[in-house]
Amino acid sequence: MEADLERNKKNAAEFYDLLLNKKDFSAASRFIGSRYKQHNPLVKDGPEGLKEFVEARKANYPGARSDIKRIFAEGDYVILHVHSVLDDRIERAIIEIFRLENGLVDEHWDVIQAIPEQSANPNGMF
C-alpha cells in the first residue's frame, strides 16, 4: 500500500510538471488513465480536452511556472499544493486533486485562489 502511495505521488507530480511547466502533452499522456474525467469547468473531459488546455497555456503563458510545495496521498487520491505564476502580474495558490487508477491519472479537480498583494496576516499561502 505504501509503495502504491509513493508511486501515485511520483506519477501525479511528474504528470503535473510535464503538463504545466514543460507544456508537453505528448510526454504527459503516458500518465492518463482510460477515462480522464475533468472537474474544472473550463477544461473538457478526456485527453483531447487536456491537450487543448496545454496548447492554450503554451500560447497564452509561455513562461508560466507551477511549483509544487506539498504532496499528500491517501488511497487513490493525490493532492498537490501549488504556487502558480502565470506572468509577472498573476500569481495563484492552487490545490490540485487527482484520482489515480493503477498509477494513472483518471480524474482531476482543482481550487484556484489569487494571491493578494497584501495579507491580513504574516503567514503566507505556502
C-alpha positions as MATLAB code, in Angstrom:
seq = 'MEADLERNKKNAAEFYDLLLNKKDFSAASRFIGSRYKQHNPLVKDGPEGLKEFVEARKANYPGARSDIKRIFAEGDYVILHVHSVLDDRIERAIIEIFRLENGLVDEHWDVIQAIPEQSANPNGMF';
ca = [
       0.000    0.000    0.000;
       2.790    2.470    0.891;
       4.511    1.652   -2.407;
       1.279    2.487   -4.281;
       1.004    5.829   -2.473;
       4.586    6.738   -3.346;
       4.079    5.633   -6.981;
       0.902    7.725   -7.201;
       2.627   10.787   -5.720;
       5.556   10.401   -8.117;
       3.281    9.899  -11.148;
       0.996   12.820  -10.283;
       3.966   15.151   -9.744;
       5.659   14.131  -12.996;
       2.364   14.388  -14.908;
       1.791   17.878  -13.489;
       5.322   19.063  -14.255;
       5.165   17.809  -17.839;
       1.803   19.488  -18.465;
       2.109   22.769  -16.598;
       5.828   23.554  -16.709;
       7.139   21.786  -19.774;
       3.773   22.127  -21.557;
       4.397   18.726  -23.123;
       1.099   16.903  -23.545;
       2.603   14.052  -25.571;
       5.009   13.078  -22.761;
       2.349   13.555  -20.084;
      -0.198   11.445  -21.971;
       1.501    8.258  -20.760;
       0.142    9.106  -17.261;
      -3.512    9.481  -18.341;
      -5.992    6.761  -17.427;
      -8.598    5.225  -19.695;
     -11.335    7.784  -18.971;
      -9.729   11.057  -17.916;
     -12.590   12.912  -16.210;
     -12.219   16.650  -15.652;
     -13.991   18.649  -12.911;
     -12.513   22.049  -13.824;
     -15.434   23.680  -15.693;
     -13.050   25.388  -18.133;
     -11.477   22.140  -19.403;
     -13.224   19.441  -21.443;
     -13.245   15.778  -20.425;
     -10.814   13.321  -21.971;
      -7.249   13.586  -23.226;
      -8.240   15.941  -26.064;
      -9.673   18.479  -23.619;
      -6.480   18.366  -21.601;
      -4.400   18.733  -24.754;
      -6.406   21.855  -25.702;
      -5.751   23.302  -22.234;
      -1.993   22.680  -22.523;
      -1.849   24.233  -26.007;
      -3.727   27.335  -24.784;
      -1.389   27.653  -21.781;
       1.626   27.347  -24.071;
       0.260   30.065  -26.385;
      -1.008   32.480  -23.714;
       1.527   31.977  -20.910;
       4.717   30.516  -22.392;
       6.774   31.405  -19.302;
       4.230   30.159  -16.754;
       5.613   28.101  -13.891;
       3.887   25.939  -11.284;
       5.911   24.841   -8.262;
       4.625   22.012   -6.116;
       5.056   22.949   -2.453;
       3.428   19.887   -0.861;
       2.144   16.477   -1.941;
      -0.319   14.356    0.017;
      -1.676   10.932   -0.868;
      -4.410    8.760    0.533;
      -5.833    5.722   -1.194;
      -6.179    6.510   -4.902;
      -6.028   10.287   -4.355;
      -3.083   12.679   -4.617;
      -3.312   16.329   -3.565;
      -0.799   18.950   -4.698;
      -0.391   22.366   -3.026;
       0.967   24.561   -5.816;
       2.363   28.068   -6.320;
       1.445   29.088   -9.861;
       2.997   32.091  -11.609;
       1.368   32.792  -14.966;
       3.250   36.025  -15.634;
       4.680   38.928  -13.646;
       1.159   40.085  -12.695;
      -0.693   36.843  -11.933;
       0.207   34.513   -9.057;
      -2.118   31.905   -7.612;
      -2.315   29.301   -4.890;
      -3.808   26.077   -6.227;
      -4.970   22.823   -4.713;
      -4.916   20.067   -7.337;
      -6.668   16.787   -6.609;
      -6.061   13.725   -8.757;
      -7.667   10.307   -8.552;
      -5.398    7.632   -9.931;
      -6.270    4.150  -11.079;
      -3.416    1.662  -11.385;
      -0.957    4.561  -11.193;
      -2.644    6.575  -13.969;
      -4.462    9.895  -13.580;
      -8.129    9.207  -14.211;
      -9.849   12.208  -12.625;
      -8.954   15.816  -11.727;
     -10.318   18.644   -9.551;
      -8.737   21.991   -8.690;
      -9.373   25.005   -6.490;
      -7.607   28.218   -7.517;
      -7.085   31.311   -5.365;
      -5.420   34.551   -6.429;
      -2.521   35.629   -4.235;
      -3.322   39.137   -2.984;
      -0.741   41.908   -2.837;
      -1.393   42.338    0.890;
      -2.485   39.875    3.540;
      -4.310   40.368    6.841;
      -1.712   38.062    8.441;
       2.014   37.354    8.030;
       1.629   33.604    7.376;
       1.807   33.453    3.588;
      -0.070   30.973    1.436;
       2.643   28.343    1.264;
];
